[in-house]
Structure formats: structure tokens, C-alpha cells
């Protein structure tokens, strides 16, 4: 089933809002998928798209500095965080 570009944008907004709500703590893909009630694979595609647009940063290391082999955590880029903060204060 094909999802329209408009709906993809809405889902992207939901993802950004979910990550902003826990900033600066990065979230795993599975946590984000659960938060927005979407499939993990679909969510990952959207996350990668947002990363390409420089809205998100992918964290591939755990808090001890070891690389994740199959997982990623996500957080807002500094620029995106500043924009969201500005919007939320208005």
C-alpha cells in the first residue's frame, strides 16, 4: 500500500515531536515506532529520510562508547532542536 507524501510529512512531524519531547535523550527506532504506532521498518525509512535532510542525528554507540551492531538511536540535530524550541515558546 502506497502512502501519500502528505501523510509521510505528517508522520515525520509526529516523529520529530516524539523525539523533541524527550530531548536530549536519544530514542531507539523501536521506541519511536511504538510512540507513533507504526511498523519499525516503515519508521526506519522515515528516520533515514529525516537524517538525509539533516533534521536528525543517528547515534550508533551506546553510553559506554561501544558500537551498536544492529540498532540505532535517534536525536534531533542542534538546528532542528533550536527551531522546535522557538516554535514551542511562541
N, C-alpha and C positions, 0 to 999 in steps of 0.2 A: 504494500500500500504506500502510495506516494503522499508525503506531507508537503503542503504548500509552503512557500518561502515565508509568507506572513506568519504561519503557525510556528515555523522554525525560529523566527525572530522572537516571538512571544516566549517560547521555551528557553531561548538564550537569555532573555530578560529574567525569567524565573531562576535560572542557574546563577546568574550574576547576583541577584538579590539574596539567594540562599547562601552563597559564599560570603557576601558582604555582611550578612547577619552574624557570622562567627569570626570575622576578620580580627586578628591576623592569623588565626588557626587555620591551617590548610585542611581541606576535606578530601577523603578518598572518593574515587569515582562512584563506588557503590553507595556511599553515604549521600552523595548528591542525587543519584538516581532514585534512591528511596525518598528523599526530601521532595522531589518534583514528581514522583510516581511515574517514572519512565524506565524502560529497559536499559540495562547497563551499556550494552553495545551502542545503542542509539545515543545515549547520553555521552559516551566517549567520543563519538563522531562530532557532536556539537561542541564538546570541550576542546577538541583539537582544532576545530574551526575558529573558536574564540581565541585560542593560543596563536593561530596564524595572524589574527587581527590585532595581536598584542594586547588583548584585554585581560588575559590570564597568564599566569606563570605555572609551569609544571614543576613539581617538587619530586625528584626521583631518588631522594635519600631520606633515610629515617632520622630521627632526632640524634642518634649516635653517629651519624655520618656515613652509615653503610648504604650502599646502593640497593634499591628495590629491584628485584629481578622481574616481577610481573605486575607490579602495582604502581600507581601514581597518585600523588595528592595534588590538589589544585588550590591556588590562592589568586587574589586579584593582583594585577600589576599596580605599581605605585600610582601611575597616571589614572587608571580606572578607579582606584580607591579614592583619590582626590576628587574626581568628578562625582562619584556617588555620594561622598560626604557633603559636597557642596549642594547637591540636589536635595539631600535629606534635611539640610539645615534651612533650606528656603521655605 
